[in-house]
Amino acid sequence: MIKILVAHPTSNQNSRAAVNGLLKAEMLNEFYTTIAAFPGDTLDKLSTIGPFKEISRRQFESELKPFTKTSPYMEIGRLVSSRLGIKSLIKHETGVLSVDAIYQSLDIKIANKLKKASKQGLNAIYAYEDGALNSFKKAKEYGIECLYDLPIGYWRYAQKLLSGEQERWPDWSSTLTGFMDSEAKLERKDQELALADRIFVASSFTAKSLGEYPGKLAPVKVIPYGFPEPIKTREYNMGNRPLKLLFVGGLSQRKGIANMFAAVENLLPHVELTVVGRKSTDDCVPLNKALLKHKWIPSLPHDQILKLMQDHDVLLFPSLFEGFGLVITEAMSQGTPVITTDRTAGPDLIEHGHNGWLVQAGSIDALQDCIQLLINKPEKIAEAGKAAIETARKRPWSVYGQELAEAILRK
């Protein structure tokens, strides 16, 4: 039986589902992360207190506790520094408590344990982008298989697609923070891919992006993420009112927000837009002006975002480059159909016109025409929303974990 070490420094829904799937398949050897809370423990209790609510995002099932190894101190320092606004400590790449530093620290720690682990029967390591280089190098020395998870599209394809956005929307270029990565970081990404024996991605778009890799790659497997638990019923009362549109995500042109604001502007007063997300910069003048015209909420707890989705007719997610787009599955689970693009997981999850809508990335006209259709025929929203709930019901997160475990076993 294959025994796998899984490493994810900051933890998220997809990594939790992956670990749970491997645990249920009796394939999990160890799980390394920074912070992990389990039902009833001290961290779990702390997560109910205001300043410590971030910990609630690091909760795991109690069955996982014997397999979990944590390295919390740097990550706690990062979270505290972020809350206190000490930007120098968490500065991109260079900060001693930056996300990059956290990832590399855990990667090195795991690399140093692989020799002993290999003697104890470990035969595979499952690691994520930016946190795999050192452990993969050591794994090769000891004959341990390297399983690589690429959660967002490949960086060379991102630069190819998004570089034109700086010319099309120069006033929005400051929001394209993905171009901040150093040459050293980009080189590490390529080295990780080169070392991988198998690569796992969550969308066909991410798989397509790897076509820009300049060398030969290991086999790539697409396994879409799961959906949150869907609501049981939902009422759709359109009435004689504007269409209630919602956007949730980082406020960057990578998400296509300039196109979205332009399309919505052309449809006023027949629509109203709510935007949930943090600015990537305070220096983008058109973004600041656009937010003044609409309802803007910088941040909300996850449960409140789901409720807000129920209160809106349609989620707009016009992203120009997205490895998956978890807000798509979240909205669909709440019966809120989604308009998204061909550069997300949309094509893997949405049948155009049935449980949502797909539009060409970067096209204001296509997005506007799709919204206009729903203004003219609001009954389509209820039809697509109910179909979206059924789609969510058929693919809970447990299915993703199960399919990942089965794919690893199949080789």
Steps between C-alpha positions, in 0.01 A plus 500: 500500500625844409572730796497874430629803686288807423634853551299822489627788715190719527221248435185563300183316405652303214804385698273392788287299260813343350632396841160362604475302179843344549421428865177320413686301234761402764773661290599783733832471683534854641355845444724805551359849541558807716181534706234232552197511727300191596156476662517588869868590520643833615533645150144399418375690805718801419353514149167615644660816641511806273877552452556128448221428250760444227575167671151380406632464145755246628254249646535131422311182581602333826599180315786692339661608827736199545641561151553875530830681564494876549756782492292793623738771617587676174142480379366644826755780460379564146136516605575733791718723280225520241241595762730764649591637158874432529549478125881471501484158668252356250619675184469288186794256478744708708319524835629260765139402569375520141288222352806402292712467815232285667480267200875460467551445872257208509641364174851490647374341821334219307805450276709438810263224616473303179802274548360360822146492359609301196648232728165483678307429182413841357483469122335823379477870587211724392600866502368829364642773278769716666546252785647192333849569366720392791287201597476382138879518461548282809216269395686424177804389702293245692276371223188673633241588234434874457132593458451867418186708540478813283198693630524793258599525136863485392685830535630527142146471365385760753762746377407425138130564556519785750783706354254637245275619782761759593462647152120467484441637850815699594320676787428160654852357460589566865249232600687229306721402792582160349780667308677567832654151522878504475696302243622276783144415604393427143805278455403306815156440354654352186738284702211360702314409182812337356538281810136388511420140408131580466312830493147559630288801404138598568394632159547440131616861469789439742594188306494702178724767653776244550538487123719808542756307706825496298597141581351154534250453781370205698142384433233755599171392658196729528282446809252783563447610859180426688205716603396615847186342640215638287194670642186288495260753352503856376235746398556724196293817533612725217215750511521841340852596607858520369695179452715443809854418388784390728877478460722327757878494465820699503463839336751449221473519124607134499139447607373710207347765724562789261293315240234426761466861614477614137226246418300585813532874434329450164207318663413742778237550646379150408766336719660561837843365590648392832877447513671295773879502502813678608685744280833377367614863509368836619655678202260392225288809428235334278453223755446750780248690288314183402467384859337829595220428250413159642466323834849395608579264790877452549468173692243259644519169690440200278156415640383856438629488143288190438194678641574807287510273196147381584387863508620570144374384164825435315871476583730671251846342476656633176853385584773521238724241665382260769616157606151414617288768671349363822240778505343330198423182694405695810242710315359201312454314829286790622282492192660811355588436135833630372615689194868418455759463227681231306813566709367354825361165608172615346525273194554199732195579715253707300285404204434833332138606536412206727666552840687823424658689213843515335629809321821584319768627737571870461190576293287781640239441230466129577460565872256784443291298255477212747381728780256671263351161414422446868351847535268416212427143616544486880325162515824349367670587830271270701541221245879523503513547877307179567720313251809641673381357833461158339851525354636579847306215658668248269856610580572562870858554613523135599474402132805712419702331776387156387581566135844635592581189704380274217705693240816469710448125536439450126830651384 
